[in-house]
């Protein structure tokens, strides 16, 4: 596979990309027609769209095309899992410069395919156009398998807050990469390729989760959306977080309290959910706080106090 | 509504955009959560994604934001109709520069909403990020209502080829605009805001259409995909096309055979389908040719001969 996407042309590129795909029994009609057809056994379909732009959401010098594919897919598939649904399909809207080597979108597609497979889904279609900046728009679909969707608005005072997946690993990896290092590898890898706990999403729906979201902007920020939607206050317990030694070491090396990464680091796409108190939770869920009656802002506190450095990103903010 | 999207910020912009939306009974959960939930009564969902970029697929000096919204939605909703499905939902991935006035994405959203409404669908979610070039990635979903999907691969020798919707109007409008004119208004409007015959899609599935596609790259080019997928040859009859007098007049004025626009003009998003010979078709369908056994290329001919100027676009071609 040689040359640029401009040399290969639109139809050649589409052929190259679709030739890499695999399918699942849910895919009734894959790429190549006006639209794809996917089963929706539940008679409802869950759908979410995310957009990633080079230089903003990923860097070609930090991540391979394959890793960007894995990460782009993961981010969107996690949204489906966070509703309590099983991912079924991905659609890709891709903008690529004409001078980009064909290997880049090809390896991106390999990454999308493999991450979809981890989640049980398949890439079923998309669109490729030429433009100056690599832009990746992904839509993920999923099936609720008879469960009610788990929204952000169902948390009730008295519920416990529990999390599953990695917390702060991507942020720690980002801190390492930003300073020009390539290790510790586990954290760099976590930044390049998050591992959302897909199966925990539908399982949480089965466990009676009252609310759920995936952590993309940071735990405190994303729980802020839950608190706002549910009209409750959420208090987290700092001691409930288990900071890995290696993460503490990185924190010392770069002068950052690692709890900051855990509480405000996004992109690990862990799942945070609320459950009725007393509900028996599998070991993968760690209880980190509780839901309380609404009070004045801030709606999310740590040990009863505002988390001063709490954040998340405003993608249009000027300080980025 | 004043200021730029950068001043309003990500969450402010999302609030502004979602406040403009309407809903339908198919929308179980709209924007504001990790994902939307839409009914899929047929137990299958039809899904298609398209990407439009400023300067490439639309121009802000030629089209209002509202018209770009109508057109972007139409293009994608037509793909759903072309499968024989009823559109249910749109998701929007939007890239906007920070310095863009908020009115632009707001009016874009109005256009998306209104076109979705024409097709019976609703905008249910999306993502907005900051970037240098306005980029619009739309995913449309639809329901087959018990019909088999009408693909591009089912045309059989002996079938008739029929079309419904506008042909060449957008291309004639483009020719007018390219020369700095703003009239005849009907053609300019057709370019700015196509009117796909949404209801004809599911109706064609009910009429037993053997293949169908929407015309986005031009009739000859899109029928080429049908011929290739169905392994047949398609012959069109030039005399079957009714060229409006006004289109002929524009052709004379700009030195273009208007049949060229009819045969190769895309973006009207008319529907072209094949039906078993003898099938009684409603008046909205005009028979324009017939399906024959496969032969050497070209697979699509006009009165038995290759259409020399036949085209469509290769979005990565260098001559654009």
Interface residues (C-beta under 8 A of the other chain):
Chain A: X5 X6 X8 X9 X10 X11 X13 X28 X29 X32 X33 X34 X35 X36 X37 X38 X39 X40 X41 X42 X43 X44 X45 X46 X47 X48 X49 X50 X51 X52 X53 X56 X57 X79 X80 X82 X83 X85 X89 X91 X92 X93 X94 X95 X98 X124 X125 X126 X127 X128 X129 X130 X131 X132 X133 X135 X137 X138 X139 X140 X141 X142 X144 X149 X151 X152 X153 X212 X213 X214 X229 X313 X314 X315 X316 X317 X318
Chain B: X5 X6 X8 X9 X10 X11 X13 X28 X29 X32 X33 X34 X35 X36 X37 X38 X39 X40 X41 X42 X43 X44 X45 X46 X47 X48 X49 X50 X51 X52 X53 X56 X57 X79 X80 X82 X83 X85 X89 X91 X92 X93 X94 X95 X98 X124 X125 X126 X127 X128 X129 X130 X131 X132 X133 X135 X137 X138 X139 X140 X141 X142 X144 X149 X151 X152 X153 X212 X213 X214 X229 X313 X314 X315 X316 X317 X318
